[in-house]
Amino acid sequence: MENTSLPLTTRWFRRERLQNGVSLIWEHHVSPDVHCNIWMVEGRDALLLFDSGMGLRSLKAEIQELAERPVICVSSHSHFDHMGGAWEFGDHRAHGAEADVFAGPTPANTLALDYVAEHHFSALPFDGFTASTYLLQAAPVTGCLDDGDVIDLGDRAFQVLHVPGHSPGSIALWEKKTGLLFSGDCLYDGCLLDDLYHSNRDDFIASMERIMRLPVETVHAGHFDSFGRARMHSLAAEYIAGRRKPGCPTG
């Protein structure tokens, strides 16, 4: 049964400014085990937006800079909680392995069918919203990314890392100068999902091993809190050893 008693909210996103020109944006009326971390990085020539949430409300309408400055929107992968708002941005980049999903998202191929439920919401994003009628807008990839590509913001550069496992086109972004790693769903401090319809556990392990070789200072992950190098190594080692099992309701 749909919950019609939830209030209609005027503010859907919250934002926290961190160090190194990084802001964390999240959909604070969606439960933490479902909403993703949306990362915005300030550059001289453009803003980098790494992931875009569920697409239930306009990011540009609430985050002023995204409407006023050039934006490079990069999707870590094509699951509903990470790519829903990408349709708003003319420059949308992602790995080509999932380009078909971005161009034709459905509740099934984005995992929305499995993870979007009424109890995940504490308010309505718009009048008449119900979890059962949640749909995504197509967000075709305007620039296909591959391993080793660079996202250039003018005064900052992020290397694209292809880190499959969670999904075939999963990517992370690495800034060598600051030691920042934006890991998407390749690594976060929670139960890692490797049993989805297009997951591959062997690829996941190889991606973990690759990340562990980087001189990372801070990991800004796709879900939950950021963490440092020691925690990164612990989480990756646990997964490789088979001690960090899937099971959390995260896309």
BELUR-V211053 format. One record per residue. N is the residue number from 1. PHI is phi as a letter, one per 30 degrees, with the letter a starting at -180 (* if undefined). BURIAL is I if it has 9 or more other C-alpha atoms within 8 Angstrom, else O. Layout:
BEGIN
N,PHI,BURIAL  N,PHI,BURIAL
END
This chain:
BEGIN
1,*,O  2,d,O  3,d,O  4,c,O  5,c,O  6,d,O  7,d,O  8,c,I  9,c,I  10,c,O  11,b,O  12,c,I  13,c,I  14,b,I  15,b,O  16,b,O  17,d,O  18,c,O  19,d,O  20,i,O  21,i,I  22,c,I  23,b,I  24,c,I  25,b,I  26,b,I  27,c,I  28,d,O  29,c,I  30,c,I  31,d,I  32,e,O  33,d,I  34,b,I  35,d,I  36,c,I  37,d,I  38,c,I  39,c,I  40,c,I  41,b,I  42,d,I  43,b,I  44,d,I  45,c,O  46,a,I  47,c,I  48,c,I  49,c,I  50,c,I  51,i,I  52,b,I  53,i,I  54,d,I  55,i,I  56,d,O  57,b,O  58,d,I  59,d,I  60,d,I  61,d,O  62,c,O  63,c,O  64,e,O  65,e,O  66,d,I  67,c,O  68,c,O  69,b,O  70,e,O  71,b,I  72,c,I  73,c,I  74,c,I  75,c,I  76,d,I  77,a,I  78,c,I  79,d,I  80,e,I  81,d,I  82,c,I  83,c,I  84,d,I  85,c,I  86,d,I  87,e,I  88,d,O  89,c,I  90,d,O  91,c,I  92,b,I  93,c,I  94,a,I  95,d,I  96,d,I  97,d,O  98,c,I  99,e,I  100,d,O  101,d,I  102,d,I  103,d,I  104,b,O  105,d,I  106,b,I  107,e,I  108,d,O  109,d,I  110,c,I  111,i,I  112,e,I  113,d,O  114,d,O  115,b,I  116,c,I  117,b,O  118,e,I  119,d,O  120,d,I  121,c,I  122,c,I  123,a,I  124,c,I  125,d,I  126,a,I  127,d,O  128,j,O  129,d,I  130,b,I  131,d,I  132,d,O  133,c,O  134,d,O  135,b,O  136,c,I  137,d,O  138,d,I  139,b,I  140,e,I  141,d,I  142,c,O  143,a,O  144,d,I  145,c,I  146,b,I  147,e,O  148,j,O  149,d,I  150,b,O  151,c,O  152,c,O  153,c,I  154,j,I  155,c,O  156,b,I  157,b,I  158,c,I  159,d,I  160,d,I  161,c,I  162,d,I  163,b,I  164,d,I  165,k,I  166,d,I  167,b,I  168,d,I  169,c,I  170,d,I  171,b,I  172,b,I  173,b,I  174,b,I  175,c,I  176,d,O  177,d,O  178,c,O  179,i,I  180,d,I  181,b,I  182,c,I  183,c,I  184,h,I  185,c,I  186,d,I  187,a,I  188,b,I  189,d,I  190,a,O  191,d,I  192,d,I  193,c,I  194,b,I  195,c,I  196,d,O  197,d,O  198,b,O  199,d,I  200,b,I  201,d,I  202,d,O  203,d,I  204,d,I  205,d,I  206,d,O  207,d,I  208,d,I  209,d,I  210,d,O  211,d,O  212,d,I  213,d,O  214,d,O  215,d,O  216,d,I  217,c,I  218,b,I  219,c,I  220,c,I  221,c,I  222,d,I  223,b,I  224,i,I  225,d,O  226,d,I  227,a,I  228,c,I  229,d,I  230,d,O  231,d,O  232,e,I  233,d,I  234,d,O  235,d,I  236,d,I  237,d,O  238,d,I  239,d,I  240,d,I  241,d,O  242,i,O  243,c,O  244,c,I  245,d,I  246,d,I  247,k,O  248,d,I  249,d,O  250,b,O  251,d,I
END
